[in-house]
Amino acid sequence: MKTRRFCPHCGRPVVKSCVKGYAFQCYGCDEDFYPFEVYRKKHLDKVKDIRKNTLAWELEARVHCHSVHKPYPKFR
């Protein structure tokens, strides 16, 4: 399930998408991405900055996204 790819909007890890034509999906943003849109592990410094800004905004706006503490949803 882990892809070692990250969302360009919120910095959370993305998963493989079930939507035809897209490669990855972010559960935090609820968006699908093409392979060239997501960040890879080599861009981890930039991803950490994006993630830090996203968490700061969520705390300030008092928005609780389901993936704040765990990047992947829990499947049963």
C-alpha distances in whole Angstrom, upper triangle without the diagonal:
4,6,10,11,13,15,19,20,19,17,14,10,9,6,7,10,12,15,17,18,16,13,11,11,12,13,16,18,17,17,15,16,17,16,19,19,16,16,15,15,19,20,19,23,23,19,21,24,22,20,24,25,23,23,27,27,26,28,31,30,29,26,23,20,18,15,18,17,14,11,9,11,11,11,14
4,6,8,10,13,16,18,17,14,11,8,8,6,8,12,14,17,19,19,16,13,11,11,12,13,15,17,17,17,16,15,16,14,17,17,14,14,12,12,16,16,15,19,19,16,17,21,19,17,21,23,21,21,25,25,24,26,29,29,28,25,23,19,17,14,17,16,12,10,9,11,13,13,17
4,5,8,11,14,17,16,13,11,8,7,6,7,11,14,16,17,17,14,10,9,10,11,13,15,17,17,16,14,13,13,11,14,14,11,11,9,10,13,14,14,17,17,14,17,20,18,17,21,22,21,21,25,25,24,27,30,29,29,26,24,21,19,16,18,18,15,12,11,14,16,16,20
4,7,10,13,16,15,11,10,7,8,9,11,14,17,19,21,20,16,13,11,12,12,15,16,17,18,17,16,14,14,12,14,13,10,9,6,6,10,11,10,14,14,12,14,17,16,15,18,20,19,20,23,24,23,25,28,28,28,26,24,21,20,16,18,17,15,12,12,16,18,19,22
4,7,9,12,12,9,9,6,6,8,10,12,16,17,19,17,14,11,8,10,10,13,14,14,15,14,13,11,11,9,10,10,6,6,5,6,10,9,10,13,12,10,13,15,14,13,17,18,17,18,22,22,22,24,26,26,27,24,23,19,19,16,17,18,15,12,12,16,19,20,23
4,6,9,8,5,5,4,5,9,11,13,17,18,19,18,14,12,9,10,8,11,11,12,13,12,12,10,12,10,11,9,6,5,6,8,11,9,9,12,10,7,10,12,10,10,13,15,13,15,18,18,18,21,23,23,23,21,20,17,17,13,14,15,14,10,12,15,18,20,24
4,5,6,5,5,6,6,10,12,13,16,16,18,17,13,12,9,8,6,9,9,8,10,9,9,8,11,11,11,8,5,6,9,11,14,11,11,13,11,8,11,12,9,9,13,13,11,14,17,16,16,19,21,20,21,18,18,15,15,13,14,16,14,11,13,15,19,20,24
4,6,6,8,10,10,13,15,15,19,18,20,18,15,14,11,11,9,13,11,10,12,10,11,9,11,11,10,7,6,6,10,12,13,10,11,12,9,8,11,11,8,9,13,12,11,14,16,16,16,19,21,20,22,19,19,17,18,15,16,18,18,14,16,19,22,24,28
4,6,8,11,11,14,17,16,20,19,21,20,16,16,13,12,9,12,9,8,11,10,11,11,13,14,14,10,9,10,13,15,17,14,14,14,11,9,12,11,7,9,12,10,8,12,14,12,13,16,17,17,18,16,16,14,16,14,14,17,17,14,16,18,22,24,28
4,6,9,10,14,17,17,20,20,23,22,18,17,14,12,9,10,7,7,11,11,13,13,16,16,16,13,11,11,14,15,17,14,13,13,11,8,10,10,6,6,9,8,6,8,11,10,10,14,15,15,16,13,13,11,13,11,10,13,13,11,14,16,19,22,25
4,7,9,13,16,17,20,21,23,22,18,17,13,12,9,11,9,10,13,13,14,13,15,15,15,12,9,8,10,11,13,10,9,10,9,5,7,8,5,5,8,9,8,10,13,13,13,16,17,18,18,16,16,13,14,11,11,13,13,10,13,16,19,21,25
4,6,10,13,15,18,19,22,21,17,15,12,10,7,8,7,9,11,12,13,13,16,15,16,13,10,10,11,12,15,13,11,13,12,8,9,11,9,7,10,12,9,10,14,14,13,16,18,18,18,16,14,11,12,8,9,10,9,6,9,12,15,18,21
4,7,10,12,16,17,20,19,16,13,10,9,7,9,9,11,12,12,12,12,14,13,15,13,9,9,10,10,14,12,11,14,13,10,11,14,12,10,14,15,13,14,18,18,17,19,22,22,22,19,17,14,13,10,11,12,10,6,8,11,14,16,20
4,7,9,12,14,16,16,12,10,6,5,5,7,9,10,10,10,9,9,11,11,13,11,8,10,10,12,15,14,14,17,15,12,14,17,14,13,17,18,15,17,20,20,19,21,24,23,23,20,18,15,14,11,13,14,12,8,8,11,14,15,19
4,6,9,12,14,14,11,8,5,5,7,8,11,12,11,11,10,10,12,11,14,13,11,12,13,14,17,17,17,20,19,16,18,20,18,17,20,21,19,20,23,23,22,24,27,26,25,22,20,17,15,13,15,16,13,10,8,10,13,13,17
4,7,9,11,11,8,6,4,6,9,11,14,14,13,12,9,10,10,10,14,13,12,14,14,16,19,19,19,23,21,18,21,23,21,20,24,24,22,23,27,26,25,28,30,29,29,25,23,20,18,16,19,20,17,13,11,13,15,14,18
4,5,8,9,6,5,5,5,9,10,13,13,11,10,7,8,10,11,14,13,13,15,16,19,22,21,21,25,23,20,23,25,22,21,25,25,22,24,27,26,25,28,30,28,28,25,23,19,18,17,20,21,18,15,13,14,16,15,18
4,6,9,8,8,8,8,12,12,16,16,13,12,9,11,12,14,17,17,16,19,20,22,25,25,25,28,27,24,26,28,25,24,28,28,25,27,30,29,27,30,33,31,30,27,25,21,20,19,22,23,20,18,15,15,17,15,18
4,6,6,8,9,9,12,13,16,15,12,10,8,10,11,13,16,16,16,19,21,23,26,25,26,29,27,24,27,28,25,25,29,28,25,27,30,29,27,31,33,30,30,27,26,22,21,20,24,25,23,20,18,17,20,18,21
4,6,8,10,11,15,17,20,18,15,13,10,11,11,13,16,16,17,20,22,25,27,26,28,31,28,26,29,31,27,27,31,31,28,30,33,32,31,34,36,34,34,30,29,26,24,24,27,29,26,23,21,21,23,22,24
4,7,10,11,15,17,20,18,16,13,9,9,8,10,13,13,15,18,20,23,25,24,26,29,26,24,28,29,26,26,30,30,27,30,33,31,30,34,35,33,34,30,30,26,25,24,27,29,27,23,22,22,25,24,27
4,6,8,11,14,16,15,13,10,6,6,5,8,11,10,11,15,16,20,22,21,22,25,23,21,24,25,22,23,26,26,24,26,29,28,27,30,32,30,31,27,26,23,22,21,24,26,23,19,18,19,22,21,25
4,7,11,14,16,15,14,11,7,6,5,6,9,10,10,13,14,16,19,18,20,23,21,19,22,24,21,21,25,25,23,25,28,27,27,30,32,30,31,27,26,23,22,20,23,24,21,18,16,18,21,20,23
4,7,10,12,12,11,9,6,5,6,7,10,9,8,11,12,15,17,17,17,20,19,16,19,21,18,18,22,22,19,21,25,24,23,26,28,27,27,24,23,19,18,16,19,20,17,14,13,15,18,18,21
4,6,9,9,7,6,4,6,9,10,13,11,10,12,14,16,19,18,18,21,19,16,19,20,17,16,20,20,17,19,22,21,20,23,25,24,24,20,19,15,15,13,16,18,15,12,11,12,15,16,19
4,5,6,5,6,6,8,11,12,14,12,10,12,14,16,19,17,17,19,17,14,16,17,14,13,17,17,14,15,19,18,16,20,22,20,20,17,16,12,12,10,12,14,13,9,9,11,14,15,19
4,6,5,7,9,11,15,16,18,16,14,15,17,18,22,20,19,21,20,16,18,19,16,14,17,18,14,15,18,17,15,18,21,19,18,15,13,9,8,7,10,13,11,8,8,8,12,13,16
4,6,8,11,13,16,18,19,16,14,15,17,18,21,19,18,20,18,14,15,16,13,11,14,14,10,11,15,13,11,15,17,15,15,11,10,7,7,6,8,11,10,8,9,10,13,16,19
4,5,9,11,15,16,17,14,13,15,17,19,22,19,19,20,18,15,16,17,13,12,15,14,11,13,16,14,12,16,17,16,16,13,12,9,10,10,11,15,14,11,12,13,17,19,22
4,7,10,14,16,18,15,14,16,19,21,24,22,21,23,21,18,20,20,17,16,19,18,15,16,19,17,16,19,21,18,19,15,14,11,11,11,14,16,15,13,12,12,16,17,20
4,7,10,13,14,11,11,14,17,20,22,20,20,22,20,17,19,20,16,16,20,19,16,18,21,19,18,21,23,21,21,18,17,14,15,14,16,19,18,14,14,15,18,19,23
4,7,10,12,10,10,13,16,19,21,19,20,22,20,17,20,21,18,18,22,21,18,21,23,22,21,25,26,24,25,21,21,17,17,16,19,21,19,16,15,16,19,19,23
4,6,8,6,7,11,13,16,18,17,18,20,18,16,19,20,17,17,21,21,18,21,24,22,22,26,27,26,27,23,23,19,19,18,20,22,20,16,16,18,21,22,25
4,6,5,7,11,13,16,18,17,19,21,19,17,21,22,19,20,24,23,21,24,27,26,26,29,30,29,30,27,26,23,23,21,23,25,23,19,19,21,24,24,27
4,6,6,9,10,13,15,14,16,19,17,16,19,21,19,19,23,23,22,24,27,26,26,30,31,30,31,28,28,24,24,21,23,25,23,19,19,21,24,24,28
4,6,8,10,13,14,13,16,18,16,15,19,20,18,19,23,22,21,24,27,26,27,30,31,30,32,29,29,25,26,23,25,26,24,21,21,24,27,27,31
4,7,10,13,14,12,15,17,14,13,17,17,15,16,20,19,18,21,23,22,23,26,27,27,28,25,25,22,23,20,22,24,22,18,19,22,25,26,30
4,7,10,11,10,12,14,12,10,14,15,13,14,17,17,16,19,21,21,21,24,26,25,26,24,23,20,20,18,19,21,19,15,16,19,22,23,27
4,7,8,6,8,10,9,7,11,12,11,12,15,16,16,18,20,21,21,24,25,25,27,24,24,21,21,18,19,20,19,15,17,20,23,25,28
4,5,6,7,10,10,9,12,14,13,14,17,18,18,20,22,23,23,26,28,28,29,26,26,23,23,19,20,21,19,15,17,20,23,24,28
4,5,5,9,10,9,11,13,14,14,16,18,18,20,22,23,24,26,28,29,29,27,26,23,23,19,20,20,18,15,17,20,23,24,28
4,6,8,9,10,12,14,14,15,17,19,20,21,23,25,26,27,29,30,31,29,28,26,26,23,22,23,21,19,20,24,27,28,32
4,6,6,6,9,10,11,12,14,16,17,18,20,21,23,25,26,27,28,26,26,24,24,21,20,21,20,18,20,23,26,28,32
4,5,5,6,9,10,10,12,14,15,16,18,20,21,22,24,25,26,24,24,22,22,19,18,18,18,15,18,21,24,26,30
4,5,5,7,9,10,11,13,14,16,17,19,20,21,23,25,26,24,24,23,24,20,19,19,20,17,20,24,27,29,33
4,5,5,6,9,10,11,12,14,16,17,18,20,21,23,24,23,23,21,23,19,18,19,20,17,20,24,27,29,33
4,5,5,6,9,10,10,12,14,15,16,18,20,21,22,20,20,18,19,16,15,16,16,13,16,20,23,25,29
4,5,5,6,9,10,10,12,14,15,16,18,20,21,19,19,18,19,16,14,15,15,13,17,20,23,26,29
4,5,5,6,9,10,11,12,14,16,17,18,20,19,19,18,20,17,15,17,18,16,20,23,26,28,32
4,5,5,6,9,10,11,12,14,15,16,18,17,17,16,18,15,14,16,16,14,18,20,24,26,30
4,5,5,6,9,10,10,12,14,15,16,15,14,13,15,12,10,12,13,11,15,17,21,23,27
4,5,5,6,9,10,11,12,14,15,15,15,14,17,14,11,13,15,14,18,20,23,26,29
4,6,5,6,9,10,11,12,14,13,15,14,17,15,13,15,17,16,19,22,25,28,31
4,5,5,6,9,10,10,12,11,11,11,14,12,10,13,14,13,16,18,21,25,28
4,5,5,6,9,10,10,9,10,10,12,11,8,10,13,12,16,18,20,24,27
4,6,5,6,9,10,10,12,13,16,14,11,13,16,16,20,21,24,27,30
4,5,5,6,8,8,11,11,15,14,12,15,17,17,20,21,24,27,30
4,5,5,6,5,7,8,11,11,9,12,15,15,18,18,21,24,27
4,6,5,6,8,10,13,13,10,12,16,17,20,20,23,26,29
4,5,8,10,13,16,17,14,16,19,20,23,23,26,29,32
4,5,9,11,15,16,13,17,19,20,22,22,25,28,31
4,6,10,13,14,12,14,17,18,21,20,23,26,28
4,6,10,11,10,13,15,16,18,17,20,23,25
4,6,8,7,10,12,13,15,14,16,20,22
4,5,6,9,10,10,12,11,14,17,20
4,6,8,8,9,9,8,10,13,16
4,6,5,5,7,7,10,13,16
4,6,7,10,10,13,16,19
4,7,9,10,12,15,18
4,6,7,9,12,15
4,7,9,12,16
4,6,9,12
4,6,10
4,7
4
